[in-house]
Amino acid sequence: MTDRAPLRPAAASTIIALLAVVVLAADQFTKHLALTTLEWHTPVPVLGEALQWYLIGNSGAAFSIGEGVTWVFTIALAVVASVIVWLAVTRVRSRLWAVVLGLLLGGVLGNLTDRLFREPGFAVGHVIDFISTPWMMPAIYNVADIFIVTSMIVLAALTLFGFALDGTRQSKRDVEAEQAEQPRED
């Protein structure tokens, strides 16, 4: 990767926290704008049919899956946020991982905030979605969703290419050498 020294725990945690707060604020601000300026279930073309505002309250997950078990998503979001905070404090020493996890945490907190504090009630609130790109996918989403999906793609790439939470990189050769050194059980 680089010859940079690993981040100290406080620095990694600070990066994650700051980015999470920025993403959470952006998400909640755009949802506030959508709620105060858009009518429910009424498409508003922004770039023709390529991009539209379409305000809905989503009680389920992606594509409204699981609408009857909203509380499960609340628990899942809380667990994910807790794991990210734990990683921030105990494991993350890479600037790149800190950025990705900070953006992911902000997105998770954005949707968790909706689940906790929006109608119809605590822990079963509907997530406010308002961005529609019908040409790309039939989903309607929000700013938090954009950060969650993008961060998960980058997280998968970091893992796939061997970038560890501490900033080191394990090459394919290193993995193969470690496996070759391990005694085989017959």
TORKOL-4160 file (C-alpha; in steps of 0.2 Angstrom, whole numbers, padded with zeros to 4 digits, m for minus):
186
<pt num="1" X="0000" Y="0000" Z="0000"/>
<pt num="2" X="0010" Y="0015" Z="0006"/>
<pt num="3" X="0024" Y="0018" Z="0019"/>
<pt num="4" X="0013" Y="0028" Z="0030"/>
<pt num="5" X="0012" Y="0024" Z="0048"/>
<pt num="6" X="m0004" Y="0016" Z="0054"/>
<pt num="7" X="m0017" Y="0028" Z="0062"/>
<pt num="8" X="m0018" Y="0029" Z="0081"/>
<pt num="9" X="m0034" Y="0022" Z="0088"/>
<pt num="10" X="m0040" Y="0040" Z="0092"/>
<pt num="11" X="m0037" Y="0046" Z="0074"/>
<pt num="12" X="m0046" Y="0032" Z="0066"/>
<pt num="13" X="m0061" Y="0034" Z="0077"/>
<pt num="14" X="m0061" Y="0053" Z="0074"/>
<pt num="15" X="m0061" Y="0050" Z="0055"/>
<pt num="16" X="m0075" Y="0038" Z="0056"/>
<pt num="17" X="m0085" Y="0049" Z="0068"/>
<pt num="18" X="m0083" Y="0065" Z="0058"/>
<pt num="19" X="m0088" Y="0056" Z="0042"/>
<pt num="20" X="m0103" Y="0048" Z="0050"/>
<pt num="21" X="m0109" Y="0064" Z="0057"/>
<pt num="22" X="m0108" Y="0073" Z="0040"/>
<pt num="23" X="m0117" Y="0059" Z="0031"/>
<pt num="24" X="m0130" Y="0058" Z="0044"/>
<pt num="25" X="m0133" Y="0076" Z="0043"/>
<pt num="26" X="m0134" Y="0076" Z="0024"/>
<pt num="27" X="m0146" Y="0062" Z="0024"/>
<pt num="28" X="m0158" Y="0069" Z="0037"/>
<pt num="29" X="m0157" Y="0087" Z="0029"/>
<pt num="30" X="m0162" Y="0080" Z="0012"/>
<pt num="31" X="m0176" Y="0070" Z="0019"/>
<pt num="32" X="m0182" Y="0085" Z="0028"/>
<pt num="33" X="m0181" Y="0095" Z="0011"/>
<pt num="34" X="m0191" Y="0080" Z="0003"/>
<pt num="35" X="m0204" Y="0080" Z="0017"/>
<pt num="36" X="m0207" Y="0099" Z="0016"/>
<pt num="37" X="m0207" Y="0101" Z="m0003"/>
<pt num="38" X="m0213" Y="0085" Z="m0011"/>
<pt num="39" X="m0230" Y="0077" Z="m0011"/>
<pt num="40" X="m0232" Y="0059" Z="m0007"/>
<pt num="41" X="m0232" Y="0047" Z="m0021"/>
<pt num="42" X="m0231" Y="0060" Z="m0034"/>
<pt num="43" X="m0216" Y="0059" Z="m0047"/>
<pt num="44" X="m0207" Y="0076" Z="m0050"/>
<pt num="45" X="m0195" Y="0074" Z="m0065"/>
<pt num="46" X="m0178" Y="0082" Z="m0062"/>
<pt num="47" X="m0169" Y="0075" Z="m0077"/>
<pt num="48" X="m0184" Y="0069" Z="m0087"/>
<pt num="49" X="m0187" Y="0051" Z="m0083"/>
<pt num="50" X="m0169" Y="0047" Z="m0079"/>
<pt num="51" X="m0170" Y="0055" Z="m0062"/>
<pt num="52" X="m0186" Y="0059" Z="m0052"/>
<pt num="53" X="m0191" Y="0064" Z="m0035"/>
<pt num="54" X="m0204" Y="0052" Z="m0028"/>
<pt num="55" X="m0208" Y="0053" Z="m0010"/>
<pt num="56" X="m0212" Y="0037" Z="0000"/>
<pt num="57" X="m0211" Y="0030" Z="0017"/>
<pt num="58" X="m0203" Y="0013" Z="0016"/>
<pt num="59" X="m0207" Y="0001" Z="0030"/>
<pt num="60" X="m0197" Y="m0013" Z="0023"/>
<pt num="61" X="m0179" Y="m0015" Z="0016"/>
<pt num="62" X="m0173" Y="m0014" Z="m0002"/>
<pt num="63" X="m0188" Y="m0015" Z="m0014"/>
<pt num="64" X="m0199" Y="m0015" Z="0001"/>
<pt num="65" X="m0195" Y="m0033" Z="0006"/>
<pt num="66" X="m0200" Y="m0037" Z="0024"/>
<pt num="67" X="m0213" Y="m0024" Z="0027"/>
<pt num="68" X="m0221" Y="m0033" Z="0041"/>
<pt num="69" X="m0205" Y="m0035" Z="0051"/>
<pt num="70" X="m0198" Y="m0017" Z="0052"/>
<pt num="71" X="m0192" Y="m0020" Z="0070"/>
<pt num="72" X="m0179" Y="m0033" Z="0063"/>
<pt num="73" X="m0172" Y="m0020" Z="0052"/>
<pt num="74" X="m0170" Y="m0008" Z="0067"/>
<pt num="75" X="m0161" Y="m0022" Z="0076"/>
<pt num="76" X="m0150" Y="m0026" Z="0061"/>
<pt num="77" X="m0145" Y="m0007" Z="0059"/>
<pt num="78" X="m0141" Y="m0005" Z="0077"/>
<pt num="79" X="m0130" Y="m0021" Z="0076"/>
<pt num="80" X="m0121" Y="m0015" Z="0061"/>
<pt num="81" X="m0118" Y="0002" Z="0069"/>
<pt num="82" X="m0112" Y="m0006" Z="0085"/>
<pt num="83" X="m0099" Y="m0017" Z="0075"/>
<pt num="84" X="m0093" Y="m0002" Z="0065"/>
<pt num="85" X="m0090" Y="0008" Z="0082"/>
<pt num="86" X="m0081" Y="m0007" Z="0089"/>
<pt num="87" X="m0070" Y="m0009" Z="0074"/>
<pt num="88" X="m0066" Y="0009" Z="0075"/>
<pt num="89" X="m0061" Y="0008" Z="0093"/>
<pt num="90" X="m0051" Y="m0008" Z="0092"/>
<pt num="91" X="m0045" Y="m0013" Z="0075"/>
<pt num="92" X="m0045" Y="0001" Z="0061"/>
<pt num="93" X="m0028" Y="0009" Z="0058"/>
<pt num="94" X="m0030" Y="0012" Z="0040"/>
<pt num="95" X="m0035" Y="0029" Z="0033"/>
<pt num="96" X="m0045" Y="0021" Z="0019"/>
<pt num="97" X="m0054" Y="0009" Z="0030"/>
<pt num="98" X="m0058" Y="0023" Z="0042"/>
<pt num="99" X="m0066" Y="0033" Z="0027"/>
<pt num="100" X="m0076" Y="0019" Z="0021"/>
<pt num="101" X="m0082" Y="0014" Z="0038"/>
<pt num="102" X="m0086" Y="0032" Z="0042"/>
<pt num="103" X="m0097" Y="0034" Z="0027"/>
<pt num="104" X="m0105" Y="0017" Z="0030"/>
<pt num="105" X="m0109" Y="0021" Z="0048"/>
<pt num="106" X="m0117" Y="0038" Z="0042"/>
<pt num="107" X="m0128" Y="0029" Z="0030"/>
<pt num="108" X="m0133" Y="0016" Z="0043"/>
<pt num="109" X="m0137" Y="0029" Z="0056"/>
<pt num="110" X="m0147" Y="0039" Z="0044"/>
<pt num="111" X="m0159" Y="0025" Z="0041"/>
<pt num="112" X="m0158" Y="0019" Z="0059"/>
<pt num="113" X="m0164" Y="0037" Z="0064"/>
<pt num="114" X="m0179" Y="0035" Z="0053"/>
<pt num="115" X="m0183" Y="0018" Z="0060"/>
<pt num="116" X="m0182" Y="0025" Z="0078"/>
<pt num="117" X="m0190" Y="0042" Z="0076"/>
<pt num="118" X="m0202" Y="0042" Z="0062"/>
<pt num="119" X="m0220" Y="0037" Z="0060"/>
<pt num="120" X="m0228" Y="0025" Z="0064"/>
<pt num="121" X="m0218" Y="0023" Z="0080"/>
<pt num="122" X="m0202" Y="0020" Z="0089"/>
<pt num="123" X="m0192" Y="0006" Z="0081"/>
<pt num="124" X="m0204" Y="0003" Z="0067"/>
<pt num="125" X="m0203" Y="0020" Z="0058"/>
<pt num="126" X="m0203" Y="0021" Z="0040"/>
<pt num="127" X="m0187" Y="0026" Z="0031"/>
<pt num="128" X="m0190" Y="0041" Z="0020"/>
<pt num="129" X="m0185" Y="0037" Z="0002"/>
<pt num="130" X="m0187" Y="0050" Z="m0012"/>
<pt num="131" X="m0174" Y="0047" Z="m0026"/>
<pt num="132" X="m0180" Y="0037" Z="m0041"/>
<pt num="133" X="m0170" Y="0032" Z="m0056"/>
<pt num="134" X="m0182" Y="0021" Z="m0065"/>
<pt num="135" X="m0170" Y="0018" Z="m0080"/>
<pt num="136" X="m0157" Y="0010" Z="m0069"/>
<pt num="137" X="m0167" Y="0001" Z="m0056"/>
<pt num="138" X="m0185" Y="0001" Z="m0050"/>
<pt num="139" X="m0180" Y="0005" Z="m0032"/>
<pt num="140" X="m0183" Y="0022" Z="m0023"/>
<pt num="141" X="m0169" Y="0027" Z="m0011"/>
<pt num="142" X="m0161" Y="0041" Z="m0001"/>
<pt num="143" X="m0144" Y="0048" Z="0003"/>
<pt num="144" X="m0141" Y="0036" Z="0016"/>
<pt num="145" X="m0144" Y="0021" Z="0004"/>
<pt num="146" X="m0132" Y="0028" Z="m0008"/>
<pt num="147" X="m0118" Y="0029" Z="0005"/>
<pt num="148" X="m0122" Y="0011" Z="0011"/>
<pt num="149" X="m0122" Y="0003" Z="m0006"/>
<pt num="150" X="m0106" Y="0013" Z="m0011"/>
<pt num="151" X="m0097" Y="0009" Z="0005"/>
<pt num="152" X="m0101" Y="m0009" Z="0004"/>
<pt num="153" X="m0095" Y="m0011" Z="m0014"/>
<pt num="154" X="m0078" Y="m0002" Z="m0008"/>
<pt num="155" X="m0078" Y="m0013" Z="0008"/>
<pt num="156" X="m0079" Y="m0029" Z="m0003"/>
<pt num="157" X="m0066" Y="m0023" Z="m0015"/>
<pt num="158" X="m0054" Y="m0019" Z="0000"/>
<pt num="159" X="m0057" Y="m0036" Z="0007"/>
<pt num="160" X="m0055" Y="m0045" Z="m0010"/>
<pt num="161" X="m0039" Y="m0036" Z="m0014"/>
<pt num="162" X="m0032" Y="m0040" Z="0003"/>
<pt num="163" X="m0032" Y="m0023" Z="0012"/>
<pt num="164" X="m0032" Y="m0026" Z="0031"/>
<pt num="165" X="m0040" Y="m0015" Z="0044"/>
<pt num="166" X="m0023" Y="m0011" Z="0050"/>
<pt num="167" X="m0018" Y="m0004" Z="0033"/>
<pt num="168" X="m0007" Y="m0019" Z="0028"/>
<pt num="169" X="m0010" Y="m0028" Z="0012"/>
<pt num="170" X="m0009" Y="m0047" Z="0010"/>
<pt num="171" X="m0004" Y="m0052" Z="m0007"/>
<pt num="172" X="m0011" Y="m0068" Z="m0016"/>
<pt num="173" X="0007" Y="m0075" Z="m0015"/>
<pt num="174" X="0008" Y="m0072" Z="0004"/>
<pt num="175" X="m0009" Y="m0081" Z="0006"/>
<pt num="176" X="m0003" Y="m0096" Z="m0005"/>
<pt num="177" X="0014" Y="m0096" Z="0005"/>
<pt num="178" X="0005" Y="m0097" Z="0022"/>
<pt num="179" X="m0007" Y="m0111" Z="0015"/>
<pt num="180" X="0008" Y="m0121" Z="0009"/>
<pt num="181" X="0017" Y="m0120" Z="0026"/>
<pt num="182" X="0002" Y="m0126" Z="0035"/>
<pt num="183" X="0003" Y="m0145" Z="0039"/>
<pt num="184" X="m0010" Y="m0155" Z="0029"/>
<pt num="185" X="m0021" Y="m0167" Z="0039"/>
<pt num="186" X="m0024" Y="m0183" Z="0030"/>
